């Protein structure tokens, strides 16, 4: 956890669904396929997967540059 500007704690990771999928405007199935193929960087924690926020931001910024 990390403190944000307001002094509250903020997570350094996103849950794969719905957080990451909806942020990337992907369906649940597509999101999970991209996790399992490594197209979306993720970390497995026990039975669940999470996506580091920094990795997701890099992925999004890369997509925006390709769109230009």
Backbone as JSON, one array per atom type, in Angstrom:
{
  "sequence": "XXXXXXXXXXXXXXXXXXXXXXXXXXXXXXXXXXXXXXXXXXXXXXXXXXXXXXXXXXXXXXXXXXXX",
  "N": [[0.84, -1.18, 0.0], [0.34, 2.3, -0.58], [0.61, 5.71, 0.34], [-1.59, 8.25, -0.78], [-2.02, 11.65, -2.09], [-3.98, 12.66, -0.42], [-3.48, 11.43, 1.91], [-4.55, 8.96, 2.37], [-4.53, 5.37, 2.11], [-3.5, 3.65, -0.81], [-3.84, 1.1, -3.2], [-1.21, -0.7, -4.89], [-1.7, -2.3, -6.97], [-4.0, -3.6, -9.47], [-7.07, -5.35, -9.57], [-7.69, -8.03, -11.8], [-10.21, -8.43, -13.07], [-13.02, -6.54, -12.28], [-11.46, -4.29, -12.73], [-9.02, -3.93, -14.45], [-9.87, -4.94, -16.98], [-12.14, -3.35, -17.59], [-10.96, -0.85, -17.58], [-9.35, -1.03, -19.8], [-11.27, -1.35, -21.65], [-12.2, -3.93, -22.37], [-13.65, -7.18, -22.87], [-14.57, -9.61, -20.34], [-13.66, -12.2, -21.0], [-11.72, -11.69, -23.02], [-9.92, -10.14, -21.56], [-8.94, -12.02, -19.67], [-7.77, -13.87, -21.44], [-5.7, -12.31, -22.48], [-4.22, -11.91, -20.18], [-3.34, -14.53, -19.63], [-1.8, -15.05, -21.9], [0.22, -13.3, -21.62], [0.09, -10.75, -22.65], [-0.98, -8.75, -21.14], [0.69, -7.61, -18.43], [1.05, -9.44, -15.44], [0.75, -10.59, -12.02], [0.74, -13.5, -10.16], [-0.95, -14.21, -7.27], [-1.28, -16.5, -5.07], [-4.3, -17.92, -5.7], [-5.25, -15.89, -7.24], [-4.92, -13.29, -9.72], [-3.14, -10.26, -10.19], [-2.61, -6.96, -11.48], [0.11, -4.88, -11.73], [-0.12, -1.41, -11.05], [1.67, 0.41, -12.25], [2.61, -1.04, -14.46], [0.27, -1.34, -15.92], [-0.29, 1.33, -16.54], [1.91, 1.88, -18.22], [1.29, 0.15, -20.32], [-1.12, 1.26, -21.24], [-0.25, 3.85, -22.01], [1.46, 3.14, -24.07], [-0.37, 2.11, -25.91], [-1.76, 4.4, -26.53], [0.18, 5.9, -27.84], [0.61, 4.32, -30.1], [-1.77, 4.72, -31.37], [-1.64, 7.26, -32.36]],
  "CA": [[0.0, 0.0, 0.0], [1.05, 3.55, -0.68], [-0.27, 6.83, 0.67], [-1.76, 9.22, -1.85], [-1.93, 13.04, -1.68], [-4.93, 12.93, 0.65], [-3.03, 10.73, 3.1], [-5.19, 7.66, 2.49], [-3.75, 4.33, 1.46], [-3.92, 3.28, -2.16], [-3.22, -0.14, -3.63], [-0.27, -0.6, -6.0], [-2.11, -3.27, -7.99], [-5.4, -3.63, -9.87], [-7.66, -6.67, -9.8], [-7.81, -8.25, -13.24], [-11.59, -8.11, -13.46], [-13.33, -5.72, -13.44], [-10.63, -3.09, -12.82], [-8.17, -3.85, -15.64], [-10.67, -5.15, -18.18], [-12.97, -2.18, -17.88], [-10.07, 0.28, -17.87], [-8.89, -1.22, -21.18], [-12.47, -1.52, -22.46], [-12.16, -5.3, -22.87], [-14.58, -8.11, -22.23], [-13.95, -10.45, -19.32], [-12.96, -13.29, -21.67], [-10.53, -11.14, -23.67], [-8.99, -9.74, -20.51], [-8.28, -13.22, -19.14], [-6.9, -14.42, -22.5], [-4.51, -11.47, -22.55], [-3.44, -12.2, -18.96], [-2.71, -15.84, -19.76], [-0.81, -15.04, -22.98], [1.28, -12.36, -21.26], [-0.1, -9.44, -23.28], [-1.18, -7.85, -20.01], [1.57, -8.09, -17.37], [0.32, -9.75, -14.21], [1.41, -11.34, -10.95], [-0.17, -14.45, -9.53], [-0.89, -14.24, -5.8], [-2.13, -17.63, -4.7], [-5.24, -18.27, -6.78], [-5.7, -14.72, -7.99], [-3.96, -12.51, -10.5], [-3.24, -8.81, -10.09], [-1.8, -6.23, -12.45], [0.71, -3.69, -11.12], [-0.63, -0.17, -11.66], [2.7, 1.0, -13.12], [2.63, -1.82, -15.7], [-0.95, -1.01, -16.66], [-0.11, 2.68, -17.07], [2.83, 1.77, -19.37], [0.53, -0.5, -21.39], [-2.08, 2.24, -21.75], [0.47, 4.91, -22.7], [1.94, 2.54, -25.32], [-1.51, 2.01, -26.82], [-2.1, 5.74, -26.97], [1.2, 6.32, -28.8], [0.38, 3.59, -31.36], [-2.99, 5.26, -31.98], [-1.36, 8.56, -32.96]],
  "C": [[0.89, 1.25, 0.0], [0.08, 4.67, -0.33], [-0.36, 7.78, -0.5], [-1.73, 10.63, -1.27], [-2.86, 13.38, -0.52], [-4.53, 12.22, 1.95], [-3.72, 9.39, 3.32], [-4.36, 6.63, 1.74], [-4.37, 3.91, 0.14], [-3.17, 2.02, -2.57], [-2.28, 0.09, -4.81], [-0.62, -1.55, -7.14], [-3.61, -3.12, -8.29], [-5.84, -5.09, -9.93], [-7.88, -6.81, -11.29], [-9.21, -7.91, -13.73], [-12.35, -7.65, -12.25], [-12.36, -4.57, -13.68], [-9.86, -2.95, -14.14], [-9.0, -3.96, -16.91], [-11.49, -3.93, -18.55], [-12.12, -0.97, -18.22], [-9.56, 0.2, -19.32], [-10.04, -1.4, -22.16], [-12.49, -2.89, -23.15], [-13.23, -6.13, -22.19], [-13.82, -8.93, -21.19], [-13.12, -11.55, -19.96], [-11.66, -12.81, -22.31], [-9.48, -10.74, -22.65], [-8.23, -10.95, -19.98], [-7.38, -13.87, -20.17], [-5.6, -13.63, -22.56], [-3.63, -11.64, -21.32], [-2.66, -13.5, -19.17], [-1.69, -15.92, -20.89], [0.33, -14.05, -22.71], [1.16, -11.0, -21.92], [-0.4, -8.36, -22.26], [-0.29, -8.4, -18.89], [0.8, -8.32, -16.08], [1.2, -10.52, -13.25], [0.38, -12.26, -10.35], [0.09, -14.45, -8.03], [-1.83, -15.33, -5.32], [-2.99, -18.02, -5.88], [-5.65, -17.08, -7.62], [-4.55, -14.04, -8.72], [-4.22, -11.04, -10.23], [-2.32, -8.2, -11.13], [-1.22, -5.01, -11.74], [0.23, -2.43, -11.83], [0.39, 0.45, -12.61], [2.75, 0.27, -14.46], [1.41, -1.49, -16.55], [-0.83, 0.39, -17.28], [0.84, 2.68, -18.28], [2.11, 1.16, -20.57], [-0.43, 0.5, -22.04], [-1.35, 3.34, -22.53], [1.05, 4.4, -24.02], [0.84, 2.43, -26.35], [-1.87, 3.38, -27.36], [-1.09, 6.24, -28.0], [1.02, 5.61, -30.13], [-0.84, 4.15, -32.1], [-2.74, 6.58, -32.69], [-0.85, 8.46, -34.37]]
}
